[in-house]
Amino acid sequence: MPKTRSRMIRPPDDFFPPKKRKAIPHEFVLDALASVSPRTNPMFGCLAVYVLEKIVLILRDRPTAPADNGVWLATTVEHHESLRADFPSLRSIGVLGKDITGWQILSADSPDFEEAALRACEFVMARDPRIGKVPKAKRSKQDQPKEKAIQAKATKPKNETQQSQVKTKKKKK
């Protein structure tokens, strides 16, 4: 039997079209922050911006709730008043559902949006303590069962008196 060579058939170029990436909202902000090497992460259909260990901004440009498009500043309620002195158009974010949140927005609809956003970038680069939050540590899936076991031990009765009290409570229910 003669040896045959199998040929690789190349699929047409449009068979696996390249995945389209979403446009980066308000990309000029990342350009302004380039000197502090920001990193980004998609978050809630927006783009979160981190500098070192802190989340500092979220860039949003979505068709839903366009009034909340712009640059979101990660801050705390105690800094709102002083930040409003620097950014008069700063306000709370409507899509978060609360009247006052730690996050504040420089709205893309504001006439001074780009100027205010670039000024916020200057504050971030100067490490202004009013902007940025260290996110809570994520628990790995491996840690979750351990935590549940620790909680179970903490609620487990330690002596006979406590055990009888737990049994009595269960019977009353």
trRosetta pair geometry for C-beta under 8 A, 3 or more apart (Angstrom, degrees):
i j d omega theta_ij theta_ji phi_ij phi_ji
11 15 3.8 -73 154 41 122 164
11 16 6.7 81 94 -8 139 96
12 15 5.0 123 62 -31 70 99
14 17 5.9 7 -153 -71 58 92
23 27 7.7 -86 170 -43 83 118
23 61 7.9 -49 92 77 104 134
24 27 4.3 87 93 -88 112 96
24 30 6.6 -36 158 3 145 142
24 40 7.9 -33 -131 -157 116 174
24 47 6.3 21 -147 -41 77 170
24 59 7.1 29 174 103 77 150
25 46 7.2 -57 32 -149 142 71
25 47 6.1 177 37 16 95 118
25 59 4.4 171 84 144 99 103
25 60 6.1 -47 106 136 164 5
25 61 3.5 174 -126 8 122 110
25 69 7.5 -126 -163 -161 139 97
26 29 4.9 35 132 -7 102 115
26 59 4.8 -147 53 -151 109 115
26 61 6.5 158 -21 -40 85 120
26 70 7.3 68 -56 -158 150 36
26 71 6.1 -129 120 -66 168 93
26 108 7.2 -132 -71 -97 120 112
26 117 6.6 -117 -174 -160 133 160
27 30 5.6 -49 -164 33 56 109
27 31 6.5 58 141 -20 75 102
28 31 5.3 -51 -150 36 40 118
28 32 6.3 44 151 -23 68 103
28 114 6.9 4 88 -141 151 101
28 117 7.4 88 91 108 105 132
28 118 7.5 -47 135 -76 111 95
29 32 5.7 -54 -152 34 31 111
29 33 6.5 16 154 -8 64 111
29 49 7.2 -104 127 -59 120 162
29 57 6.7 -130 165 124 141 161
29 59 6.0 -175 50 -90 145 124
29 71 6.1 152 -94 -102 150 128
29 117 5.6 -82 -89 166 103 118
29 118 7.8 -137 -105 -81 63 53
29 121 6.1 -169 -152 -73 70 121
30 33 5.8 -64 -144 46 33 103
30 34 6.9 68 151 -64 63 76
30 38 6.2 -126 -135 64 77 132
30 40 7.2 -32 -104 -54 128 130
30 49 7.0 -152 -90 -113 83 127
30 59 7.8 -52 -40 -39 96 154
31 34 5.8 -15 -162 -31 35 114
32 117 7.9 147 24 129 156 87
32 118 5.5 -157 -114 -128 158 76
32 121 4.0 26 121 161 128 168
32 122 8.0 -67 167 -48 121 63
33 36 5.6 -61 -177 46 79 101
33 38 4.5 30 125 -22 130 129
33 49 7.0 94 56 -179 169 136
33 51 7.0 -116 -172 -79 125 119
33 121 5.3 -124 -63 -148 83 107
33 124 6.3 -22 -111 94 113 135
33 125 6.7 -161 -125 -66 67 98
34 37 7.5 31 -177 -76 42 38
34 38 7.6 -75 -91 16 30 92
35 125 6.4 42 74 -131 112 126
36 51 5.1 6 134 -140 126 122
36 124 7.0 -146 44 128 160 96
36 125 5.3 -156 -35 -115 131 76
37 51 7.6 119 77 -133 60 75
38 49 5.1 -8 -178 -169 136 96
38 50 6.4 143 -163 70 76 45
38 51 5.3 -50 -103 -79 79 79
38 56 7.7 -95 -123 40 117 125
39 49 7.7 149 76 -155 38 51
39 50 5.0 -22 63 63 86 103
40 47 5.3 -8 -167 -178 122 102
40 48 6.5 147 -158 77 62 53
40 49 5.7 -25 -100 -99 80 60
40 50 7.3 179 -86 17 28 81
41 47 7.5 147 71 -160 35 57
41 48 4.7 -20 63 60 88 108
41 50 6.9 37 -1 -13 107 116
42 45 7.6 16 -176 -93 98 14
42 46 7.5 145 -160 75 58 37
42 47 6.3 -43 -105 -102 51 61
42 48 7.4 79 162 13 5 87
43 46 5.6 -35 76 67 75 86
43 47 7.1 111 27 -132 82 13
43 48 4.1 46 4 -29 136 115
43 58 6.5 -91 73 -125 122 116
44 58 8.0 6 54 -160 112 143
45 60 7.9 59 105 -132 83 90
45 62 5.7 53 134 -91 122 142
46 58 4.9 44 130 174 139 107
46 59 6.3 169 179 77 92 47
46 60 4.3 -38 -119 -91 120 83
46 62 7.2 -80 -78 -32 79 119
46 72 7.6 22 168 12 159 129
47 58 6.8 151 77 -161 44 61
47 59 4.5 -15 63 56 102 100
47 60 7.8 -171 26 -70 69 46
48 55 5.6 -39 -176 -142 114 115
48 57 7.6 157 -159 91 47 50
48 58 5.2 -28 -100 -104 61 83
49 55 7.2 113 76 -159 45 65
49 56 5.7 -57 100 61 93 89
49 57 4.2 1 49 63 120 93
49 58 7.0 -168 11 -84 81 30
49 59 6.5 68 -30 -19 114 99
50 53 7.6 -54 -175 176 112 11
50 54 6.5 164 -153 88 73 41
50 55 5.3 -48 -95 -97 80 54
50 56 6.7 132 -125 5 27 85
51 54 5.9 -14 64 65 73 93
51 56 5.2 15 13 -17 104 138
51 124 6.0 136 -3 173 154 108
51 132 7.0 -73 53 -109 101 133
53 134 5.4 10 127 -123 107 96
54 74 7.3 -179 168 88 96 142
54 132 3.6 30 161 -177 143 114
54 133 6.1 133 -153 59 90 23
54 134 5.6 -64 -96 -76 71 58
55 58 7.7 18 171 -56 112 85
55 74 5.1 122 107 -56 86 164
55 132 6.8 158 77 -148 39 64
55 133 5.7 -21 57 61 89 81
55 134 7.9 141 12 -113 75 16
55 135 5.6 64 -13 -48 117 103
56 73 7.6 -34 166 -147 62 61
56 74 5.6 -132 -146 34 19 114
56 124 5.0 80 176 -127 150 122
56 131 5.6 50 -155 148 90 98
56 132 4.4 -24 -99 -91 79 88
57 71 5.6 -29 -159 -169 120 94
57 72 6.3 136 -165 72 60 60
57 73 6.3 -27 -105 -102 73 46
57 74 6.7 -118 -65 -4 27 91
57 120 7.1 106 -91 135 125 128
57 124 7.1 -51 -30 -78 112 148
57 131 7.9 6 -60 -179 79 116
58 71 7.5 151 74 -161 47 46
58 72 4.0 -5 53 52 96 119
58 74 7.5 97 -17 -51 88 92
58 103 7.5 -9 21 -143 123 131
59 71 6.1 -18 -104 -107 65 69
59 72 7.7 -140 -63 20 22 81
60 68 6.4 -26 109 127 148 81
60 69 5.2 -138 112 -129 88 53
60 70 6.4 1 61 43 91 39
60 71 7.9 176 24 -85 77 23
60 72 6.3 51 -5 -20 117 109
61 69 5.0 66 -111 -153 49 118
61 108 6.8 76 -100 -55 88 163
62 65 7.1 26 86 58 107 76
62 66 7.4 -147 85 -90 56 59
62 69 6.4 -169 33 -89 59 100
63 66 6.6 -25 -154 -66 33 99
64 95 7.9 89 124 -107 97 135
65 68 4.7 5 137 24 111 112
65 69 7.8 159 110 -35 69 75
65 94 6.4 -160 -163 87 125 113
65 95 4.8 120 117 -71 171 115
66 69 5.2 -24 -160 -7 57 120
66 108 8.0 -81 177 62 80 120
66 109 7.7 96 138 -53 92 116
67 94 6.1 25 94 22 117 142
67 107 6.9 -30 180 -138 58 126
67 109 6.8 -31 -131 -5 56 143
68 93 5.3 74 -139 -158 116 87
68 94 5.3 -130 -65 45 116 91
68 95 4.8 -98 14 -7 172 109
68 105 6.2 -117 -150 -99 67 166
68 107 7.5 -82 -122 -113 25 90
69 107 7.2 71 74 -156 57 66
69 108 4.4 -38 111 18 94 131
69 109 7.5 97 64 -28 93 85
70 105 5.3 98 72 -179 123 100
70 106 5.1 -149 157 91 126 58
70 107 4.5 -143 -37 -137 155 23
70 108 4.0 -156 -81 -32 79 72
70 109 7.5 -81 -61 9 120 65
70 110 7.4 51 -113 11 145 104
70 113 6.3 -120 -130 -143 109 116
70 117 7.5 -145 -176 -78 86 117
71 105 7.1 144 79 -156 44 62
71 106 4.6 -3 60 53 96 107
71 108 7.9 115 -10 -64 67 77
71 113 7.9 140 8 -171 102 88
71 116 7.9 -173 50 108 126 93
71 117 4.7 129 -5 -118 151 103
71 120 6.2 168 123 62 143 156
72 93 6.3 9 -118 -73 114 140
72 103 5.1 -2 -178 -173 113 114
72 104 7.1 151 -158 78 63 33
72 105 5.2 -34 -102 -97 67 76
72 106 7.9 -155 -76 22 23 69
73 83 7.0 179 106 -166 159 152
73 90 7.3 -27 22 -134 135 117
73 103 6.9 153 73 -157 50 59
73 104 4.9 -17 55 65 103 88
73 105 7.3 -171 11 -84 78 23
73 106 6.9 72 -29 -17 104 94
73 120 6.1 -122 -89 -147 115 135
73 131 5.5 -74 -166 -125 105 101
74 102 7.1 16 -162 132 57 105
74 103 6.4 -29 -104 -103 48 78
74 131 6.5 92 67 -170 70 62
74 132 5.5 54 85 -113 113 22
74 133 4.6 -116 162 6 120 98
75 79 4.8 -112 -180 73 116 127
75 80 7.0 139 115 -72 132 60
75 83 6.2 -35 -131 -39 170 158
75 102 5.9 -167 84 174 50 73
75 103 7.1 124 35 -111 72 28
75 104 5.8 -14 37 11 124 109
75 130 5.7 8 -132 163 112 74
75 131 5.8 -43 -80 -103 93 50
75 132 7.9 33 -85 14 55 31
75 133 7.6 -149 -75 -44 12 101
76 79 5.5 86 60 10 71 101
76 102 5.0 -25 -110 -134 45 102
76 133 7.4 119 -54 -87 89 111
77 80 5.7 -23 -160 -16 44 117
77 100 6.0 62 -115 152 112 120
77 101 8.0 -139 -72 140 90 15
77 102 6.2 -76 -36 -94 69 62
79 82 5.7 -66 -161 50 62 105
79 83 5.4 58 144 -24 89 111
79 130 4.0 154 -155 -147 143 99
79 131 7.9 -158 138 -55 157 50
80 83 5.9 -68 -147 41 25 107
80 84 6.2 26 159 -23 66 108
80 90 7.6 -174 -157 125 72 127
80 100 7.5 -52 -67 -155 162 111
80 104 6.5 149 -118 -70 85 139
81 84 5.8 -54 -149 32 28 111
81 85 7.0 35 150 -24 60 99
82 85 5.6 -43 -158 22 38 117
82 86 7.2 25 148 -6 63 102
82 130 6.4 -125 88 -106 118 152
83 86 5.7 -61 -157 43 41 105
83 87 5.8 -16 160 32 78 106
83 90 5.7 -98 126 117 101 177
83 104 6.6 139 106 60 146 161
83 130 5.7 179 -67 152 104 139
83 131 7.8 114 -106 -65 127 90
84 87 6.3 -74 -122 71 31 69
84 88 6.5 63 -180 -113 71 36
84 90 5.1 -131 -99 61 67 118
85 88 7.9 15 -143 -73 15 68
86 119 7.1 -169 162 143 104 130
86 123 7.5 89 144 -72 157 139
87 90 4.0 79 105 -37 111 112
87 106 6.2 -82 -168 -94 139 104
87 116 5.3 90 -133 -153 102 115
87 119 7.2 171 -83 90 96 128
87 120 7.1 26 -75 -69 140 99
89 106 6.5 75 94 -140 106 68
89 107 6.5 -110 154 31 115 94
89 110 4.3 79 177 -134 157 146
89 112 6.3 172 -9 56 141 104
89 113 7.8 -89 97 -81 157 58
89 116 6.2 -90 48 -70 118 165
90 104 5.0 24 -176 160 103 128
90 105 7.1 153 -150 71 58 39
90 106 6.3 -35 -95 -81 70 69
90 116 7.9 -171 -59 -174 80 138
91 104 6.6 157 78 -159 19 86
91 105 6.0 -31 67 57 71 89
91 107 7.0 3 37 -31 111 113
92 96 7.4 -104 169 50 92 123
92 98 7.4 -103 178 93 135 75
92 99 6.6 71 87 158 169 39
92 100 5.6 -114 -91 -114 144 42
92 101 5.7 120 -151 24 102 82
92 103 7.6 91 -149 89 62 68
92 104 6.3 -61 -93 -113 41 68
92 105 7.4 41 150 12 12 94
93 96 4.7 73 90 -3 103 113
93 101 6.2 -49 40 45 94 134
93 103 5.3 -18 3 106 131 111
93 104 7.1 -170 -31 -130 88 21
93 105 4.9 109 -82 -32 87 120
94 97 7.9 57 166 -60 45 32
96 101 4.8 -17 115 -43 154 160
96 103 6.4 152 -56 56 156 123
98 101 5.0 114 69 -63 119 93
101 104 7.7 -179 78 -61 82 54
102 133 7.1 51 147 -62 140 146
106 110 6.6 -88 179 29 67 144
106 113 6.2 131 148 -141 96 68
106 116 4.7 -171 -150 116 132 124
106 117 5.5 176 103 -74 147 74
106 120 6.3 -131 -22 -30 149 145
107 110 4.6 114 72 -25 88 98
107 113 6.6 -90 96 -100 50 108
108 113 5.3 64 -138 -141 35 155
109 113 7.3 126 50 -62 20 131
110 113 4.6 134 67 -65 87 81
110 116 6.7 -5 99 18 141 144
112 115 4.7 -60 -174 53 84 116
112 116 5.1 87 122 -29 95 103
113 116 6.0 -66 -146 40 23 106
113 117 6.1 20 161 -19 65 110
114 117 5.7 -54 -142 37 30 111
114 118 6.3 28 159 -16 65 107
115 118 6.0 -58 -149 38 27 108
115 119 6.4 28 151 -19 62 108
116 119 5.5 -55 -148 36 33 114
116 120 6.4 38 151 -22 65 102
117 120 5.6 -49 -150 32 33 114
117 121 6.7 39 148 -22 62 100
118 121 5.4 -45 -152 30 37 117
118 122 6.8 44 147 -22 63 97
119 122 5.5 -46 -156 29 38 115
119 123 6.8 40 146 -18 64 100
120 123 5.5 -50 -153 34 38 114
120 124 6.5 41 148 -21 67 102
120 131 6.9 147 -165 -112 87 158
121 124 5.5 -50 -148 34 35 113
121 125 6.3 33 153 -17 67 105
122 125 5.8 -55 -146 39 31 109
122 126 6.2 24 155 -13 65 110
123 126 5.8 -62 -146 43 29 107
123 128 4.0 -33 -177 5 89 142
123 130 7.4 -49 175 63 131 100
123 131 5.4 94 123 8 117 143
124 127 7.6 30 175 -78 34 31
124 128 6.9 -59 -71 29 27 95
124 131 5.7 -86 -84 107 73 137
124 132 7.1 118 -127 -53 84 112
128 131 5.1 50 82 21 103 100
128 132 8.0 140 78 4 68 105
129 132 7.7 -89 -151 50 33 103
135 138 8.0 7 129 -40 117 83
139 143 4.8 -121 -171 79 92 126
139 144 5.9 107 134 -66 125 80
139 147 7.2 -27 -155 -19 148 146
140 143 4.9 97 57 2 77 101
140 144 7.6 -130 96 -17 46 83
141 144 5.8 -40 -154 13 39 118
142 145 7.4 -59 -173 29 35 98
142 146 7.4 26 143 -9 64 113
143 146 5.5 -65 -158 41 46 115
143 147 6.1 46 150 -25 79 105
144 147 5.8 -54 -147 33 32 111
144 148 6.6 31 156 -18 65 104
145 148 5.6 -54 -149 36 36 112
145 149 6.4 37 153 -20 67 104
146 149 5.7 -56 -152 36 32 112
146 150 6.4 33 150 -20 66 105
147 150 5.6 -52 -148 35 34 112
147 151 6.4 34 153 -19 66 104
148 151 5.7 -52 -148 37 33 111
148 152 6.3 36 152 -22 65 105
149 152 5.6 -51 -147 34 32 113
149 153 6.5 34 153 -19 63 103
150 153 5.8 -53 -151 35 32 111
150 154 6.4 34 150 -23 64 106
151 154 5.5 -54 -149 33 33 114
151 155 6.5 16 158 -7 66 108
152 155 6.2 -67 -149 44 29 99
152 156 6.2 43 151 -41 65 105
153 156 5.5 -46 -145 15 33 120
157 162 3.5 177 -152 117 104 108
157 163 4.4 169 100 -70 150 61
157 165 7.3 159 -112 54 135 94
157 166 5.3 -121 -44 -17 133 135
158 162 5.8 55 40 34 63 151
159 162 5.4 94 55 13 67 101
159 163 7.1 -125 105 -7 35 93
160 163 5.4 -55 -145 36 34 114
160 164 6.3 32 158 -18 68 103
161 164 6.0 -54 -149 35 29 107
161 165 6.5 31 151 -19 62 107
162 165 5.5 -54 -150 36 34 115
162 166 6.5 37 152 -21 66 102
163 166 5.7 -52 -151 33 32 112
163 167 6.5 32 151 -17 65 105
164 167 5.6 -52 -147 37 36 113
164 168 6.3 40 152 -22 66 104
165 168 5.7 -52 -148 35 31 114
165 169 6.5 33 153 -20 64 104
166 169 5.8 -54 -151 35 31 112
166 170 6.5 32 151 -20 64 105
167 170 5.7 -54 -150 34 33 112
167 171 6.5 33 153 -20 65 104
168 171 5.8 -54 -149 34 32 111
168 172 6.6 33 154 -21 64 105
169 172 5.8 -54 -151 32 32 112
169 173 6.9 35 152 -24 63 101
170 173 5.9 -53 -157 26 35 112
